[in-house]
Amino acid sequence: MYLIQKGRCEVLSKDSTKATATIGPGDFFGEFSFMFGGERSTTVQAVSHVDVLMLQHADFDEVLKDFPLIKNQIKEIEENKTFQKELQHVVSEDELATAGGNPKTIADLPNDEGHDNQPTSGKKKSAKFFKQLEGQEKEIHDVPFEQLGCFSRFMSKFLLKMTIIPEGFNAQVWEVCRVMIALMLAILYLFQAAFVHMSPYLWAICYVLDFVCLVDVYYRFHWAYYDDRGLLITHPVATAKRYMKNTFIVDLIACLPIEIIAYFAIRAWSPTGIQLPGGKSAY
């Protein structure tokens, strides 16, 4: 049996196509199979990072040794299969009533760890926005920022109050745009180097596309990701750290105007050997 200590879960329908209810801190699941054995009647799916307390049957039996009356009552129910079926039927009806009535939704639960109060079923969100948090929720959200060093904490001030969900529509559109821009830059640079390397208009187009790439680098600091456990990580500190450790340096170098750096470097060696776009000489 599992007791939710932190986070939120959805109780799914029999065919696992929709959520019939949402449970949070203080709720528990798996109690029927835990008490009487047999197959589990419901499927529970996490919708945020979840901390649960697990009670194993062996530990439960050990505790029951000190409560013989309760132990005997449970044993009587275990032996009465008819009563078990009736009890399970009542539980199933209660779940259906909850699904068709007024179930407890995620919006009714406290917001923790910077997760949105929205169910995972239905349309995929494009971004996770961090609203103003209070009390314990604010403390949980601010802890990762407080653990940063002075310089990192200063740099974190430039992070947006949001992260981008990779399955969202906007993220998918942006990914398509990234691929198209990369292809355009590759073609333009080759065409520029081979034929019209002195055209100021082509240089301007390339610099505009380079600026868009820099914007993409900034967005990458806010790109949510799935960790090794399959949990969606949406806190901006975690997403920024992951990007810094992975492809940030490569992406940044790819966006830099290398030709300008080369221009100033080569001009120092050979002032008469470099010309600017438009046919003007270096000096």
N, C-alpha and C positions, 0 to 999 in steps of 0.2 A: 504494500500500500504506500502511496506517496502523498506527502503533505507539501503544498506549495508555500515556500518561505518568501520568495521574491519572484516577480515576473507574472506573465499571463499565459494561459492556455485556452484553446478552443476544444470543446467537446463536439466531435463530428457525428453526423448522422450515420445510419447503418451502412449506407453506400459510400460514405466518406466524401459526398459531393458538396455538403454545406455544413456550416457550424450551427449547432442547436443551442449552444450556450457558451459563455465565456467564464472561466474561473480564474481566481487570482489569489493573492496572499491570504492564508487562513483556510482555503478550500483544500479538499483532498479528493483522490480518485483511486480506483482499484480496490475499493473496500469489499465489494461483494465477492469477487474471486479470492480475495485475501482471506475472507472469513470462511467461505464454504467451498473453495476450490472450483475447478472447472474452467471453461474458456471465459475470457474477458468479454463483457457485453458491449463495451464502448471503446472508441478510439479517441485518444487525447493528443492534441498537437500543440506544440509550443508556438507562440506568436511573438515572443521576445526572449531575451536571455532569461532563463529560469533557474532558480536554485530550489531544489526540492529535498525534503527529508524522507528517506526511505526506511520503512519499517519492515523487517524481514519476519517471516512466520516463526522461525526458530526463536527469535528474541521475544516475540509476542507470547509464545508458549511458555517461555521462561518466566515472564511477568505473571501469566495466569496461574502459576503455581501458588502465588500469594492470594489469589482471589478464586477460591474453589467454586463459589456460587455462580459467578459469571462463567467460569469454565464449563460447569455442568449445563448452563442454559445454552451456551454455544454448541455444546455436544448434542443436546436434544434437537436443536434446529438442524444440525448437520445430518442427523439420522432421519429427519422428517423431510423427505424429498418433495412431498406434495406442498408443504409449506414453503420450501425454497422456491418452487416454481411460481407459486402465488406471489411471493415477495419479489421475485425477479420481474414478474409481470407488472406489479405495481411500480417498480422502478422504471420500467420501460414506458409505462403510461405517463409517469411524471416527466420523463424526458420529452415525450411528444407534446405534452401540455406546455412545457417550457418553450419548446420550439415554436408552437403556434400562438403562444400567449405573449407574455412580456418578459423575455429572458434578460438576464443580467448581461449587459454588453460590455465591451472593453471601455466604452466611454464612461461607464459607472465605476470603473476601477481606478485606483490611484496611478498617476503617471510616474514611472520610475525609469532610470537609466537612459533618459532621453528618447524613449520610444513613443511613437504616435499612438494616440488613443483611437485607432482604427483597426477593424478586423482585416485579416489577411485574405479572406475570400472576396471575390468580386474583382473589380478593376484594379490593376496594379498602380500604385502611387508612383509619381515621377520623382518626388523628393521628400525628404524628412525634414520638417521645419521644427526648430526648437522654440517652444513657447516660453513665456515667463514662468519659471518654476518657483515654488515656495516650500518652506519647511524642509522635510527630509528629502523630497524629490530634488530640491535645489542643491542640497548637500551632495547627493549621489552624482548629480550632473557636473558639479564643479570640482570634485575630487581629482579627476585626471588633469585638469588645468593646474591645480595647486601642486601637483607632484612634479611639474616641469621645472627646469632651471630658469634663472632670471631671463636669459636671452630667449629661450624657447617660449617662455610665458609671454614675453613682449611680442614675439613673432606670431603667437597664437591669436593676438588681438586682430590680426588681419584676416582670420578665418571667418567665413560666413556663418550665420546662425542656421545652417542647413547642411544636409548631405544629399547626394544624388543616388537614388535607388537604381541599380543597374538594369532591372527588368522594366523600368518605367518607360513610357512612350517617348518622353523627351530625351532620355538617355539613349534610346535606340536611334532616334533621329540624329542626335549629335554624333553617334558613332559612325553613321553613314556619311555625315558631313566631314568627319575627320579623314575617312578613307578617301573621299573625293578631293579634299584639299591636299592630302599627301600626294595623290596622283598628279594633280595639277602642278604642284611645286616641282615634282620630278621632271615632268614634261617641259615646263617653262624654263627651268634651269638648264636643261640640255639644249633646248632651242636657243636660249640666250647665249650660252657659251659658244655654240656653233655658228650662229648667224647674226644676231642683232644684240651683241653684248654691250653696245653703246646706246641703246634705246632707253631714255629716261622713263618712258611710260611703262615699259616692261619691268624695269627696276621697281617702280612704284607699286605695280601689281604684286610683285614678289614680296615686297616689304609689308603690304597689307595682309597678305596670307601668312607671313611670318608672325605678325601681330596676333592674328586669330589663333595661331599655334600657341603663342604665349598665354592667351586666354584659356586655351585648353589645358595647359600646364597648371594654371591656377585652379581650374575646375577639378583636376585630378586629385588635388588635396582633399576634396570633399566627396570623393567617389566611394560609396559604401561597398563592402565586400563580404564574402562568406569565409568564415574561418574554417579550421580543420574539423570542427564539430558540426559544420553546416549551419551555423548561426549567422544571421545577417548583422554585421557590425556597422553601426550608424553614427557612433560618436566621432565628432570632427578631429579630436586629438588622435584617436586610433587610426582613422583613415589617413591623416596627414603623416603620421609616423610610418605607416606601411608604404606610402608612396615615396617618402624620402629614402627608405631603405632599398627600394626596388629600382624604378626606372626614372626617377626625378633627374639625376645628373645627365643621363643620356638624352632625355627629352629636352632639357634646357640647352644643352650643347647643339642639338639639332635645330633649335629655334634661333640661335644667335646668328647675326649677319656676318658670317665668316669672311665674306668678301671685303667688308669694311675694315675688319681687323687686319686682314692681309694687306689692304691698301695702305694703311698707316704704317704697318711693319715694313713693307717693301719700299715705301716712299723714303724711309729713313736710309735705306741702302742705295737706292737709285732714283733720285728725284726726277730725272728726265725720262724714266722708263715706265711711268704709270700715267694713265689718263683717266679722267673722270667721265661718267656718262655725259654725252653731249659733245664730246671731242675736246674738252678743256684739259689742259695739262695740269700736273699736280701743283706746279707753282706758277 
